[in-house]
Amino acid sequence: MILKLKNGDVEIELYSDIAPNHVKRFKTLADEGKYDGVVFHRVIEGFMAQTGDIKFGNSKSSDFN
């Protein structure tokens, strides 16, 4: 999966053999645009970036907190 950011693309490796339901749900939400505008609230360079609150973490939503 490719995450498009203003500073460049980030490649995300998904493990459907280990977590098939999680990967399927993630892809569905991404295809529906649910992650568009969602901010990252925790980033550790070279390790991980954490996001996921598609309601309160979406900077384009009136519910953004």
Residue pairs with C-beta under 8 A, 6 or more apart in sequence:
1 11
1 12
1 14
1 26
1 27
1 30
2 9
2 10
2 11
2 12
3 9
3 10
3 11
3 12
10 49
14 23
14 26
14 27
15 23
16 23
16 24
29 35
29 54
34 54
35 51
35 54
36 58
36 60
37 58
37 59
37 60
37 61
38 51
38 52
38 53
38 54
38 57
38 58
38 59
39 51
39 57
39 58
39 59
40 49
40 50
40 51
41 50
41 51
41 53
41 57
42 48
42 49
42 50
43 49
43 50
51 57
55 61
55 63
56 63
56 64
56 65
57 64
57 65
58 64
